Amino acid sequence: MLKAVIFDDEFIVIEGLKRVINWTEKGIEIIGTATDGISGLSLFYSEKPDIIFTDIRMPGINGLKLIEEVMDTAPDTICVVMSGHREFEYVKQALKIGVADYLVKPITIQMIEETIDKIKKKKLKEQSHFSFPLNHKHEAIEKACKYIYENYNKEISLQEVADFTGLNPNYFSILFKDQMGKTYIKYLTELRMEKAKLMLQEGQKVIKVSEKVGYHTYRHFSDIFKKYVGVSPGQYKKVENN
């Protein structure tokens, strides 16, 4: 079940969205709502939802600023903008920061259902890339893989992951390679590169993608991406978006 939140300064909009869609049937649980950006951001940090539906114009922090902070912190979060404004600049900025969809009010049931279908397809695509087989794996390695997946966008070392699992780093390194068929660093790099490919396919800026998958310098990211994929990030993005 995916967890979702709704942010809108109109309470009637929030209540309407909650009632007109059978969210449970769609595999989504609405875990919270907020009527201003500051409360919304606080809810995001406390609940870590999979999906955020947000208005743009709200008190405190506007929806686009909120999404920027969310994407910097948790780039896998799916953000959907709901707005009464069709202005090109709003749409352009929303696409630039990586929103999944931009819905113009008044929002219909069909619009929401189409967006949900799009989100589910995106999730299935991600799972097909990252569904590493963990059946019958050592409990510590399962724990490690989950930790890596949730933190690949940060600077995480083998020592940190080993500490998280409670294993000696040397033993963890040997066990990880034995169980996963590849070293820790290769596993992490492959995950980052596959995530980067998906973000580039969505048209996100190369420099932003570099940061979102855990690289502090674009040059380092570009070198590793080219070695892994065979072309530069810029070339890959151009081909995928033509």
C-alpha positions in Angstrom: 0.0 0.0 0.0 1.4 3.4 -1.1 1.2 6.2 1.5 0.0 9.6 0.2 -0.7 13.1 1.6 -2.8 16.0 0.3 -1.8 19.7 0.7 -4.3 22.5 -0.2 -5.3 25.7 1.4 -9.0 24.9 0.6 -10.3 22.4 3.1 -13.2 21.6 0.8 -10.8 20.5 -1.9 -9.0 18.1 0.5 -12.3 16.6 1.7 -13.5 16.3 -1.8 -10.4 14.4 -3.0 -10.6 12.1 0.0 -14.2 11.2 -0.7 -14.5 10.9 -4.5 -11.8 8.3 -4.9 -11.7 4.8 -3.4 -8.1 5.2 -2.5 -7.8 1.8 -0.7 -9.0 0.1 -3.9 -6.3 1.9 -5.8 -3.7 0.6 -3.3 -3.1 4.1 -1.7 -3.6 5.2 1.9 -4.2 8.9 2.6 -2.1 9.3 5.8 -2.4 13.0 6.3 -3.4 16.4 5.0 -2.4 20.1 5.5 -3.8 23.5 4.6 -0.4 25.3 4.5 3.1 24.7 3.2 4.8 24.7 6.6 2.5 22.1 8.1 2.7 20.1 4.9 6.5 20.0 5.0 6.4 19.0 8.7 4.0 16.2 7.8 6.4 15.1 5.0 9.3 14.8 7.4 7.4 13.0 10.0 5.5 10.5 7.8 7.8 10.1 4.7 4.9 9.5 2.2 5.4 7.9 -1.2 3.1 10.4 -2.9 2.4 14.1 -2.4 -0.6 15.9 -3.9 -0.1 19.6 -3.5 -1.6 23.0 -4.4 0.9 25.7 -5.5 -0.4 28.8 -3.7 -0.6 28.1 0.0 0.3 30.1 3.1 3.8 29.7 4.5 5.6 27.9 1.7 4.2 27.6 -1.8 3.8 24.1 -3.3 6.8 24.4 -5.7 9.2 25.4 -3.0 7.9 22.5 -0.9 8.4 20.1 -3.7 12.0 21.3 -4.3 12.8 20.6 -0.6 11.1 17.2 -0.8 13.0 16.2 -3.9 16.3 17.3 -2.4 15.6 15.2 0.7 13.8 12.2 -0.8 14.1 12.2 -4.7 12.0 9.0 -5.0 8.9 10.8 -3.7 6.2 11.2 -6.3 4.9 14.8 -6.4 1.7 15.8 -8.1 0.7 19.5 -8.5 -2.9 20.6 -8.3 -3.4 24.2 -9.4 -6.0 26.6 -10.6 -3.3 28.4 -12.6 -2.3 27.5 -16.2 0.6 30.0 -16.3 3.4 28.6 -18.4 6.0 29.6 -15.9 4.3 27.5 -13.2 4.1 24.5 -15.5 7.7 25.0 -16.6 9.1 25.2 -13.1 7.0 22.2 -12.0 8.5 20.1 -14.8 12.0 21.3 -14.1 11.9 20.1 -10.4 10.5 16.7 -11.4 6.8 16.6 -10.7 5.0 13.5 -11.9 1.9 15.4 -13.1 0.4 18.9 -13.2 -3.4 18.9 -12.7 -5.4 22.1 -13.4 -8.4 22.7 -11.2 -11.3 21.9 -11.2 -10.0 18.4 -10.8 -12.2 15.5 -12.0 -12.3 11.9 -10.9 -10.9 10.9 -14.3 -7.9 13.2 -13.9 -7.1 11.7 -10.5 -7.5 8.1 -11.7 -5.3 8.7 -14.8 -2.7 10.2 -12.5 -2.9 7.2 -10.1 -2.4 4.9 -13.1 0.6 6.8 -14.2 2.1 6.7 -10.7 1.5 2.9 -10.4 3.2 2.3 -13.8 6.2 4.4 -12.7 6.4 2.3 -9.5 6.2 -0.9 -11.4 9.0 0.3 -13.7 11.2 1.1 -10.8 10.5 -2.3 -9.2 11.4 -4.0 -12.4 14.8 -2.2 -12.3 15.5 -2.7 -8.6 13.8 -6.0 -7.6 17.0 -7.6 -6.5 16.1 -11.2 -5.4 16.3 -11.4 -1.6 14.6 -14.7 -1.0 16.5 -16.9 1.4 19.2 -14.1 1.9 20.9 -13.6 5.2 18.8 -11.4 7.4 21.6 -8.8 7.7 22.0 -8.6 3.9 18.2 -8.0 3.5 18.5 -5.3 6.1 21.5 -3.8 4.3 19.8 -3.8 0.9 16.8 -2.0 2.3 19.1 0.6 4.0 21.0 1.2 0.8 17.8 1.6 -1.3 16.5 4.2 1.2 19.8 6.1 1.4 21.5 5.7 -2.0 21.2 9.5 -2.5 23.5 10.1 0.4 27.2 9.5 1.0 26.9 6.0 2.6 30.0 3.9 3.2 30.4 0.2 3.7 31.4 0.9 7.3 28.1 2.8 7.8 26.0 0.0 6.3 27.9 -2.7 8.3 27.4 -0.8 11.5 23.7 -0.6 10.7 23.5 -4.3 10.3 25.6 -4.9 13.4 28.3 -6.8 11.5 32.1 -6.4 11.4 32.9 -4.5 8.1 35.3 -7.1 6.8 32.8 -9.9 7.5 29.9 -7.8 6.1 31.9 -7.2 2.9 32.6 -10.9 2.3 29.0 -11.9 3.2 27.5 -9.2 1.0 29.5 -10.4 -2.1 28.7 -14.0 -1.3 24.9 -13.4 -1.0 24.4 -10.7 -3.7 27.0 -11.9 -6.3 28.7 -8.5 -6.4 30.6 -6.1 -4.1 28.9 -3.5 -2.0 30.2 -0.6 -4.1 29.1 -2.3 -7.3 25.6 -2.9 -6.0 25.4 0.8 -4.8 26.7 2.1 -8.1 24.3 0.0 -10.2 21.4 1.2 -8.1 22.4 4.8 -8.5 22.9 4.5 -12.2 19.5 2.9 -12.8 17.9 5.6 -10.7 19.8 8.2 -12.7 18.6 6.7 -16.0 15.0 6.9 -14.9 15.3 10.5 -13.8 17.0 11.4 -17.2 14.2 9.7 -19.0 11.8 12.0 -17.2 13.8 15.0 -18.6 15.4 16.1 -15.3 18.5 18.3 -15.4 21.7 16.3 -15.5 23.4 18.4 -12.7 20.3 17.8 -10.5 20.2 14.1 -11.2 23.9 13.9 -10.2 23.1 15.4 -6.8 19.9 13.3 -6.4 21.8 10.0 -6.8 24.5 10.9 -4.3 27.4 12.5 -6.3 28.8 15.8 -5.1 30.6 16.6 -8.3 29.1 16.3 -11.8 32.4 15.2 -13.3 32.6 12.1 -11.0 29.0 11.2 -11.8 29.5 11.7 -15.5 32.6 9.5 -15.6 30.8 6.7 -13.7 27.6 7.0 -15.8 29.5 6.8 -19.1 31.4 3.8 -17.9 28.2 2.1 -16.8 25.9 3.1 -19.7 28.4 3.7 -22.5 27.4 7.3 -23.2 27.4 10.6 -21.2 24.4 11.6 -19.1 23.7 14.4 -21.5 23.7 12.1 -24.5 21.6 9.6 -22.8 19.0 12.2 -21.9 18.9 13.6 -25.4 18.3 10.2 -27.0 15.7 9.2 -24.5 13.7 12.4 -24.8 13.7 12.6 -28.6 
